[in-house]
């Protein structure tokens, strides 16, 4: 009963946030698009919404680890495990603003999809052969100092475990020599599982930054991908065992 009442509160709270911030982001876009081609300013407004999304209740606690490892000086591709709808607002708690790669289907969702477009994030349809080629649209933003964030699993995990990785992030890193910095999330899956509408009233989110990996040191994309996945898997095992 408590879960249902809290979930009703959360969806009403999120609905209000999305409406209010859509208006703010739209107005910001209108004022800044002539001189802000990468939508940095609308994306910053979106980060304020993400903060509100992750602080709906004192019973939700967030621990962010190793932010000093963030590779802020070099064009970086960030990758993270994907547990929940809450992963994106959680990652927004980091002190960097990224360009995200999201599923094209998100653009069909009213308000949410509009905000994705207004804030300049890249949408791809992974079922099309052109999806990998479209990732080349990230090269110029990366070279302009805007980090990029991808979920290498491609979609949310159905059981909370790390799923096999897609190749996109690692092909992009190998082709252009961009470093990859892994992140790992623990706790989001328990709070809001894929396919569920019920939130847990009590939550403990952990987001850990792992050391950056130099893609230039690898001879093949598969070797780079396996190393990143192994590092993330080890970090997740460590976080889960500490509970």
C-alpha positions in Angstrom: 0.0 0.0 0.0 2.8 2.4 0.9 4.5 1.7 -2.4 1.4 2.5 -4.4 0.8 5.7 -2.5 4.4 6.8 -3.0 4.2 5.8 -6.7 1.1 8.0 -7.2 2.9 10.9 -5.6 6.0 10.3 -7.7 4.2 10.2 -11.0 2.2 13.3 -10.2 5.5 15.0 -9.1 7.3 13.9 -12.3 4.4 15.0 -14.5 4.5 18.5 -13.0 8.3 18.6 -13.3 8.2 17.7 -17.0 5.5 20.3 -17.8 7.3 23.1 -15.9 10.8 22.3 -17.3 9.5 21.7 -20.8 8.3 25.4 -20.8 11.7 26.5 -19.3 13.7 24.5 -21.8 11.6 25.7 -24.8 12.0 29.3 -23.8 15.8 28.8 -23.2 16.1 27.2 -26.6 14.3 30.1 -28.3 16.7 32.6 -26.7 19.9 30.7 -27.2 19.7 28.6 -30.4 21.4 31.3 -32.7 24.7 31.1 -30.7 24.4 27.8 -28.9 24.6 25.1 -31.7 25.2 22.2 -29.3 22.4 23.3 -27.0 24.7 23.6 -23.9 22.4 26.0 -22.1 19.1 24.1 -22.6 21.0 21.0 -21.5 22.0 22.8 -18.3 18.4 23.6 -17.6 17.6 19.9 -18.1 20.2 19.1 -15.5 18.2 21.2 -13.0 15.2 19.0 -13.7 17.3 15.9 -13.2 18.4 17.2 -9.8 14.7 17.6 -8.8 13.9 14.1 -10.1 16.5 12.5 -7.8 15.5 14.5 -4.7 11.8 13.8 -4.3 12.1 12.5 -0.8 14.5 12.5 2.2 14.4 8.7 2.1 16.2 8.7 -1.3 19.9 8.8 -0.7 22.6 9.3 -3.3 26.3 8.4 -3.1 28.7 9.5 -5.9 32.2 8.1 -5.8 35.5 9.1 -7.4 34.4 12.3 -9.2 38.1 13.3 -9.1 38.7 10.7 -11.8 36.5 12.4 -14.3 38.4 13.0 -17.5 37.4 16.7 -18.0 40.5 17.7 -20.0 40.1 15.4 -23.0 37.2 14.6 -25.4 35.7 11.5 -23.6 33.1 8.9 -24.3 31.3 7.8 -21.1 29.6 4.5 -20.8 27.4 3.1 -18.0 25.3 0.1 -17.1 21.6 0.7 -17.6 19.3 -0.4 -14.8 16.4 1.9 -14.7 14.5 5.0 -16.1 16.3 6.8 -13.2 19.8 6.2 -14.6 19.8 9.3 -16.7 18.8 11.8 -14.0 21.3 10.1 -11.6 24.2 10.5 -14.0 23.2 14.2 -14.4 24.3 14.6 -10.8 27.9 14.4 -12.0 29.6 17.8 -12.4 29.7 17.6 -16.2 27.2 18.1 -18.9 27.1 15.5 -21.6 25.5 14.9 -25.0 23.5 11.7 -24.7 22.7 8.9 -27.2 19.1 7.8 -26.7 16.7 5.5 -28.5 14.8 7.2 -31.3 11.6 5.8 -29.9 11.9 8.3 -27.0 11.1 11.1 -29.4 7.6 9.8 -29.8 6.9 10.3 -26.1 5.1 13.7 -25.6 7.1 16.3 -23.7 10.0 13.9 -23.0 10.8 13.4 -26.6 10.4 17.2 -27.3 12.9 17.9 -24.5 15.4 15.4 -26.0 15.3 17.3 -29.3 15.4 20.8 -27.7 18.5 19.9 -25.7 20.4 18.5 -28.7 20.8 14.9 -27.8 21.4 12.3 -30.5 18.7 9.8 -31.2 19.4 6.5 -33.0 17.3 3.6 -34.2 19.5 0.6 -33.3 17.4 -1.7 -35.6 18.7 0.2 -38.7 22.1 -0.4 -40.3 22.6 3.4 -40.4 22.7 3.5 -36.5 26.5 3.1 -36.3 27.1 5.6 -39.1 24.9 8.2 -37.2 27.3 8.0 -34.2 29.8 10.0 -36.4 27.6 13.0 -35.6 29.2 12.8 -32.1 32.7 13.4 -33.4 32.5 17.2 -33.8 30.9 17.8 -30.4 33.5 15.6 -28.8 36.3 17.6 -30.5 34.6 20.8 -29.3 34.9 19.6 -25.7 31.5 18.1 -25.1 31.6 14.6 -23.6 29.3 11.9 -24.9 27.3 9.4 -22.9 26.2 6.0 -24.2 24.6 2.9 -22.6 26.6 0.1 -24.2 24.0 -2.5 -23.3 21.6 -0.7 -25.6 18.6 -0.9 -23.3 17.6 -1.4 -19.7 18.5 -4.6 -17.9 15.5 -6.8 -17.1 17.2 -8.5 -14.2 19.6 -5.9 -12.9 22.6 -7.8 -14.3 25.1 -6.4 -16.8 24.1 -7.4 -20.3 26.3 -7.9 -23.4 27.7 -4.7 -24.9 27.0 -3.3 -28.4 29.9 -2.1 -30.5 29.0 1.5 -31.2 30.9 3.3 -28.4 34.0 1.2 -28.8 34.1 1.6 -32.6 33.8 5.3 -32.2 36.6 5.4 -29.6 39.0 3.2 -31.7 38.4 5.1 -34.9 39.1 8.6 -33.5 41.3 7.8 -30.5 38.8 9.0 -27.9 39.3 7.7 -24.3 36.4 5.8 -22.7 35.5 6.4 -19.1 33.2 3.8 -17.5 30.6 4.6 -14.8 28.6 2.0 -12.8 25.3 2.4 -11.1 24.0 0.3 -8.3 20.6 0.6 -6.6 18.4 2.1 -9.4 17.1 -1.3 -10.5 15.6 -2.0 -7.1 13.9 1.4 -7.0 12.1 1.3 -10.4 12.5 -1.9 -12.4 12.1 -2.0 -16.2 8.4 -2.4 -17.1 7.2 -1.5 -13.6 5.4 1.7 -12.5 6.0 1.2 -8.8 8.7 3.2 -7.0 10.3 2.2 -3.8 9.9 4.8 -1.0 13.4 4.1 0.3 16.3 4.2 -2.0 20.1 4.1 -1.9 21.7 5.0 -5.2 25.4 4.6 -5.8 27.3 6.0 -8.8 30.9 5.2 -9.2 33.4 6.7 -11.7 36.0 4.3 -12.9 39.4 5.2 -14.3 39.5 6.4 -17.9 40.8 4.0 -20.5 43.0 5.0 -23.4 41.6 3.4 -26.5 44.9 4.0 -28.4 46.5 1.3 -26.3 44.3 -1.4 -27.7 44.9 -3.3 -31.0 41.2 -4.2 -31.5 37.7 -3.0 -30.7 36.8 -6.3 -29.2 39.7 -6.1 -26.8 38.7 -2.6 -25.7 35.1 -3.7 -25.2 36.0 -6.7 -23.2 38.3 -4.7 -20.9 35.6 -2.0 -20.3 33.0 -4.7 -19.6 35.3 -6.6 -17.2 36.1 -3.4 -15.3 32.5 -2.5 -15.0 31.5 -6.0 -13.9 34.2 -6.1 -11.3 33.1 -2.7 -9.9 29.4 -3.7 -9.8 30.3 -6.9 -7.9 32.3 -4.9 -5.4 29.4 -2.5 -4.9 26.8 -5.2 -4.5 29.0 -7.1 -2.0 29.4 -4.0 0.1 25.7 -3.8 0.9 
